[in-house]
């Protein structure tokens, strides 16, 4: 309880980064929205949490990805951008779900920014680098969500029989989260605030919504 209370009292990310994202920036950050199910997750800032918690980002990267340095972070991002989990998925299903790798790529980039392995400029450059392949592959957030789930399913199947088999959240949880993101009535969904076509239109400033 003490640790949670300390984290809860941390300053809001929006206070440290008060300038609202542009439409293009929100679109890029929103590529990681399927991964960001935690209530502490921020979906409207480059910083991945609603409150500043650099240690959480550092710990997650180290424990889940073995990332403890900038060099290893760059290596992981390069791997996800070139092949990632979609290589295995293609062998098993004949489909290459880029969305799964793209969501992880953006999530890792944001956490790398949070713990200081990437500065802000480098983090935005990393996100921009994944955009062309995503735009070439999908025509809507619906298509992106479908491939995200496919990639997640292949990843989850690969964990069966391993010590990490119980790590992923249930499929129903991921499904419900994606339905919420795609719900046109959900004013808090970043996918509604930054429609798929926003990245191909001229950039524009957006007001912040807490």
N, C-alpha and C positions, 0 to 999 in steps of 0.2 A: 504493500500500500504506500509505503514511504517513497519508493522509487517512482511509482505512478504519479503521486501527488507532485513530486519535484518536476517531473516532465510536464505535467499539466500546467504548471506555473510558468513554464518557459515562454518567452515572447512569441507572439504570433509571427508566422513567416511573412504575412502581408505587411507587418510593421517594419521588418528588416528590408523587405523588397516591396516598397509602396507603389511602384509604377506598374499599372495593370498591363497584362500581356496584350500584344496585338492579336489580330485574328490568326495570322500565320503562326505566331508563337504558341497560342492556345491549341491550335490544331496539332502542332508537333508534340506538345506536352500530352495531348489527349490520346496519342498512340499508346500510351502506357495506362490509360484508364481501365482496361480490363484487369490489369494486375492490381490496381489500387483499390482494393475492397475494404481495407482497414479504415475504421472511423477516423483515425488520425491522419489519413492520407489527404494531401492537398491536390486538387485537380485544376487549380487556376493559377498556380505559380510554378516556376521552374524548380523551386525547392519542393521536395517530395512530401513534406509533412505540413500540417496546418500550424504547428508550433515548432520552433527550432529544437532540433534533437540530433546534432551532428554525430553523437556517439552511437545512436541507433542505426544510422546509415552506415557508419564504419563497421559496426559489429555484423550487420546483415551481409555486407559485401564480403567480409572475411569468412563468415561461417557458411554462407550459402554458395559462394563463388570462389573462395580462396583468393580474393582480391585484397591485397594489403599494400599495394604500391601503384603509382600511376602507370608504370610499364605494364604490369599485369592487367590493369583495367583496360588499357588500350588494346592489349592482345585479345582480351575477351570480347571487346566490342568489334574488333576486326573479324573474329571468328563468327560472331553472330551475323554480321553484315554479309559475309561471304557464303556461309553454309549453315551454321547453326543446327538446330534440331530438325529443320525441314528436310535435310538430306536423309535422315533416317525415316522421316514420315513419307518421303517420296518412294523409298524402297518398299515400304509396307503398304502404301495406299495408292501410289501413282499420282498423288497430289502433293505439292510443295507449299505448305502453309506459312508463307512469309510473315503473316500477321503475328504469329506466336513469337517468332524471333524478333520482330520489330518492337513488340510490346516490351519484351525483356531488355532489348537494346536501350530503349528510351528510359526504362525504369532504372537500369544500371547507371546510365549517364547522369540521371538526376541525383541518384544516391552518391555517385562519385563527386558531383558538384557539392552536395550537402556536406561531405566530410573533407573537402578540400583537395581531393585528388585531381579535380578539374576546376579551373576558374570559370567564371560565368561565360566569357567569350568562347572558350574551348567547348563548354557544354552545349552552347547553341550551335556551334560548328558541327559537333557530333550529331546532334539531332537533324540538322540540315542535310547531312550526308546520307541519311536513311530515307529521306523524303522521295527522291526520284524513283527508286525501286518500288516503294509502296504505291505511289500514284500510278505507275505503269501497271501494277498488278490488280488493283481494286478500283471499283467505280462508286463505292458507297460504304458507309459505316456498317451496314448490314453484311456486306460481303466480307469486310474486315473481321467482323465479329464471328462469322461462320468459320473462317479459317483459323482464327484464334482458338476456338473451341476444338477444332480438329487437331491442331498442334498440341494443345493441352492434353487431349485424350491420348495421343501417341506418347507423350512424355510421361503421363501417369501410368500407362501400361508398362513402360520400361522400368518403372520403380517396383513393380510387383515382385515379391520374393526378396526384396532388399530391406535393410534396416530403415529406409526412408519411405516405405510403402504407405505409411499412415500420415505422411507429411502434407500432401495436398488437401485443400478443402474439398468437400464432396462436389461432384459434378452439378448437383442441384443448386449449390451455392453460387458457382460460377455462372450457371444459366440465369439465375435470378438477377445477378448483378448486371449481366449484359442486357437483359430485358429492360432493366431500369435505365441503362444508358441509352437504349434505343427508343424508349417511350417518348413520343413527341410531346406528351403533357408534362414531362419532367423538366421543369425550368432549371434545375440544378445540374442537369447533365451537360458536361462540356461538349458532347457531340451535338447537342442542340444549339449551343452557343457558337460553336465553330463547325458548321455543316461541312460535309465532305468537300464540296466545291469551293470552300473558302480558300484552300491552299492554292487554287488555280486562279483566283480572282485577285485584284489589287489588294495589298495589305491595308488594314485600317485599325485604329485604336479601339479598344473595348473597355467598357466600364467594369470595375471590379464587382463581383457578386460574392458575398461571404456565405 
